[in-house]
């Protein structure tokens, strides 16, 4: 902006580009530091103490809480359960969501209603989902009644009360809750693929299956990788649905790292030990996230970065 004073022209310079960016980022960084970084630092600090959350921090135990967690077979079992849910999600949930997305991306009557029906479970709160499925799968519940009504009552199992079936039943509930989210992601990715490519593949003699395999799936790769990433991180942080449904039982057969943390930290009032478990979970999730972004999503991240040549 140019200002004339006493016959002289003065150029008033505004804030530089970096200053402007910093001013816009400052509120977000302040909130991030207050609600993310500060709690992490606090959790690390608490993890070095034997503390019940009420008394002063005076009983310093060093790394004993970490050694105790890593030596506890229940915690190691919880880690295994998280890994099992991740593997099942990648092997079953993601392909199922992809298949539905491919089906619902085609034009036919009623596809909008089907999209809404399949996506609806994701909108329902986790607590409500856990309570409803607990009632459905309990002895004498809807699942038991339906099996007996069709003459298959012998197939009924106490799904959530049997250590051999509880993890499978939980995964079914988790998949029912979240597959619609991944389906919507896949549909969004499919909308960005030009139809001309499918038409060109058909002209070249490719079947529908070949077009999906060699044209659609490769172009949908970035969306699939994002969906897989969100599925992995979500499975590592799985808590509320499991806690409401089974509270990690029976006999710790459905424990996850988050339910184990909550049990020891807030039910048994061992917040120092619970903080150590929280730090282990955070480090585990951070390593997985960084490794995935470094080795799997590297091309997508680099492709999303634009360089300003001006």
Beta strands, then each sheet from edge to edge (+ up, - down):
strand 1: 2-5
strand 2: 8-11
sheet 1: 1+ 2-
end
